[in-house]
Amino acid sequence: MKAGVAALAGGLFGATGLLLFLLAFGTDYWLLATETCGIFPSGNSTLQSGEDEVQTEVRKEVLTFHHEGFFWRCWFFGEGHPETIWTFWYTSQVHPKFCMHGYLFPLPIALGPFPHPSYDTTAVYRGFWTAFIILAVATGLVGGLLLVCGVPFVSPRAYKAGGGFLLTSGGLFLLLVFLFVMWKEFAADFQKYILLERSEKCLDDVPVHVHYGWSFMFAAAGVPLVLISGLLFYLVGRDIRKSLE
């Protein structure tokens, strides 16, 4: 009876935590930023060619919103919109919006001298973050699959292994949340990181405001849930094994 209650609680915690992890992994709102540079020089290798169509409309002091995650790095212009994190909410975003792939961004740019002046030395740091988030999601999904195979209380090894994978997944997400906080608070030069090649075209001391995004909050909320779930399932596996001996 106790094992059944613990397994039910672990299942609810684990399913909710894994859903939050998948939302954090699949949405591109780990980092939110706003700035007022508003200039996109022609031939900028960090911009999509489709943006050239609106260059004549962009002027200095136009508020630009940036958001970034594992898959994409996006930006849109919000002239007349409030500079709050709620403007980043999907239904509140202003169109058109421009995006580029965000894997390990910023990467060294091949054009010009090497290393390129826009190369960010924290790219290696971000590389570890990328590896950890992929591994954390994979271990969480494997743990969930093992727990499904362990139902109904006939495979203590599946419960213990599933609980172990969930504990590993929660630990990895805790680590990558810590790395992201350290990167944001101490490692990154966001004036350079957000503006990149546009920095030399911007006014001096353009303010860049950076916030934690929804994806980061999803991951942080999922960590304790998955850790508790993994611990409960590991203990359930031990209890089932003792009852079978």
N, C-alpha and C positions, 0 to 999 in steps of 0.2 A: 504493500500500500504506500509506504513512504517512498519507495523507489518510483512508483508510478506518479506520485505528486511531484517529486523532484524532476522526473523526466518531462512532465507536462510544463512545469515552470521553465526548465532549461530550453524546451522547444520554443516556447513563446519568446523568451529572451533572445535565443539564438536567431530565430527567424527575423525578429525586429532588427537586431544588430547587423545581420548580414544584409538586410534590405538597405539599411543606412550606409553600409560600406559600399554596396553597389551604386547607390545614388551618389556617394562621394566620388567614386571612381568614374562614373559615367557622365557627371555634370562638370562644367568648366567654370566653376565659381569658387575655386580655392583662394584666389587672390583678386581683390577688387581695388581699382585705383582710378583717380580722376586727376586731370591736369588741364591747363589752359594754354598750351603751346599753340595748337590748332593749325600747324603748318605741315604740309606733306610735300616736300620737294620732289620734282620729277626724277625718275630713275632710281628711287629709293629701293634697294633690294629687299627690304623687309616688308614691303607693302604689296598687296595684290594689285594686278594691273587694272582690275575693275574699278579701283578707287580713283584712277586718273580722271574718270568722267566727272567727278565732283570736286576736283582740285580748285577750280575757279570759284567755287562757292565757299571754300574754307578760308577763314581769316584768323588773325591773331586774336587771342582771348576767347576763342570758342571753346566751351567746356567739352572735353573729351572723356568718355568713360571707357575703361579697360577692364576686362575680366579674363581670367586664365585658369586652365585646369590641365589635366593630363593630355587630353586629345587636341584642344584648340585654344588659341589665344585670340581674343576678339576685341574690337573697339567700335564705338559708335559715338556720334556727336549729339549733345543734348542742350543746345542753346535754348535758354528759357526754362530748363528743367532744374529742380532742386538738386544740390550736391549731397545726396543721401544714399545709403545702401539700398533703399527701397526702389530707387530708380533702376537698379540692376535686376529687379524682379522681371521675369521673362515677359510678362504681359505689359510691363511699364516701359520696356526698352523702345528707343526711337529707331526707326529704320530710315535709310539703309544701315546695315551692320556689316562690318568687314572682319574676316577671320583668316588665320593662317594656322598651320599645324603647330602644335605646342610641345611636341616630344623634345625633351632635353633643351628647351629653349632657354637662353639664346645659344645657338650653335655658332662656331666660327664661320664667318662669311668668306667664301672662296675668292671673291673679287678683291683686287687691290693687294696691299702688302699683308704679309702674314707675320705675327698675328694681327688680325684686323682690329682697328681702334675700338670697335663696338663689341669685341669679344668680352664676355663676362667671365671672370675667373671662377665664379660660383657655378658654372655649368657642370663641372665635375660633381659638386655637391648635389646639384639637382639630379644628376645621373643616379646617385645612390637612392635618392627619394623615389625616382621612377621605378627602379628595380624593386624597392621594398613594397610599393603599392601594388605592383603586379603580383609579386609573391604572396602578399597578404590576401588579396582577393582569391587567388588560386587555392591557397591552403584553407580558406574559409569555405569555399565551395566543395572541396574534397571532404572536409570534415562534415559538412551537411549531408553529403551523399553517403558517407559511412554510417551516419546516424540513422538515415532512412533504411539502410540495409540491416541495421541492428534491431529494428522493430519486429516483433513485440517481445522484448526482453529475452531473447534466445541467444544473443551473441555478445557476451561481455567484452570480448576483444574489440568488436566494432564500436561499442559505446566508449571504451577507454581510448581507442585510436581517434574516434571522432572528437571526443572531448579534448584530446591532445592537439589535434589540428586546429580546433577553435581557439584554444589557449595560445597557440602559435600565431594564428591570424590576429587575434586581439593584441598580442604583444608587438607584432610587426606594425600594426596600425598605430599603436601607442608610440612606437619609435618614430614612425614617419610624421606623426603629428608633432612630436618634439623637434624633429629635424626641420619641419616647416616653420615652426615658431622661431627656432634659432636662426634660420635663413632670413626670415622676415625682420626679426628684431635686431640682428647683429651682423649678418654676413653680407647682405645685398645692399648695394648703393642704388636705391630706387629712383633717384633722379636720373641716373644713367640707364638703369634697367628698363624703365618705362619709356623714356624718350628715345633711347638708342641713337640712331644716326641723326635724328631730328634735333638733338640737343644743341648742336652748333648753330642751328637756324632759329632757335627759340630765344625769347628774351632772357636776360640774366635772371637767375634765381626764380625760375618758374616753379610755383608750388606744386608738389605732387603729394596727394593724400592717398594713403594706402589703408585698406581694411581687410580683415578676415572675411571670407565669403561663406555662402551657404554650404558649399561642399565641405569646407573645413569643419563647420559646425556639425554636419551630418556624421563625419568621421569621428569627431570627438565624442559625440553622443553615443555612437555605436560601440566604442571601445569597452566601457564597463559592462554593457549588456552581453557582448560576446565572451568576455572573460568570465563572467558569472555563469553563462551557459556552458562554457567549456569545463569549468570546474564541477558543475553539477553533473554533467554527463560522465565525466571521469569517475566521480564518486559513485554514480549509479552503476557503472561498469564493475567497479570493485565490489559493490554490494551484491550484484547478480552473481559474480564469480564465487563469492563466499557462500551464497545460498545453494549453488550447484555442487559444492564440494561435500 
